[in-house]
Amino acid sequence: MKITKLETFLVKPRSLFLKIHTDEGLIGLGEPILEGRALTCAQAVAELEPYLVGQDPRRVVHHWQAMYRHAFYRGGPLLTSALSGVEQAL
């Protein structure tokens, strides 16, 4: 099983949802949101997409560690909100 794409859905005024698709037709849903920064979180998720596409979605902890530890700036509310939504969807 491989991740094929990530989709974000902005629900006004300030919610964001994430859908992760796989090549086997399974989807996962998450909510990568930082209050008042939905568009910014959507961009953060988009920047994680190149890493995730082609990966096995069952390796949740591995992916979280890889995305968190290989970021230039670790931590912070924006990155961890994006990672949280991805983790929920996986």
N, C-alpha and C positions, 0 to 999 in steps of 0.2 A: 504494500500500500504506500502511495506517495501523495504528498500535497501537490495540488495542481494550481491553485490560486487562492488569493485572499480578497475578500470584498468587504468594504466598510459601508455602512448605511447611517447617514446623519438623520436624526429625528429631532426636528426643531422643537423647542428652542435650544436644547443643549445636551442631547443624548447621542451616543454613538454605539453602534453595534457592529460586530465583526462576524463574518461567515468564512470558515475555512473549508475548501472543497478538496476531495481526494479523487484519485483515478478510479476508485471502486464505487463512487457515487455517494459515499458518506460525507456528511457535513458536520461541522462543529460550530457552535455559537458562543460568542463571548462579548463582553462589554468593556472595551478599552477606553475608559473615560477619566478625565481630570476635570472637575467642575469648572465650567466656563472656558474650557480649552478643547472642545470637540474637534475642530478642524486641525488643530495642532497635533492632537492624538492620532487623527486619521493619517496625517503625514508621517508620524513616527512609525505607525504600523506599516505604511507603504515602504519605508526604508528598511524594515525587517523582512519584507517579502522576498527579496532576492536570496536571502539565506534559507528561508523556509521552503520555497518551491523545490520540489524534488526530494525532500526529506521524508522520512518515516514519521507520521504524526504520533506514533505510540511512544516515542522517546522524549516524553514531555520534560523531564528533569534535565536531560542532556541539552535539549534545545534552549531551555531557560538559562542554564549556566553559560552556554556558548554565546547567546545574544547579550547577556548581562556583562559577562567578563570581557568580551571583545569590543565593547563600546568604548569610544575615546573617553567620554565622561561617564563614569559609572554612577548608578543610582540616580537620585533625583525623582521628583514626583512624575514628571512626564514619561521618562523611560520606563519606570516601574509600572505606571498605569497602562502603557502600551503592552508591556510584557504580561501583565495580569490578564488583559483581555485575550491575548494569544494563548496563555496557559489555560484559561477557561474553555476556549474553543477547541483546544487539542484534547 
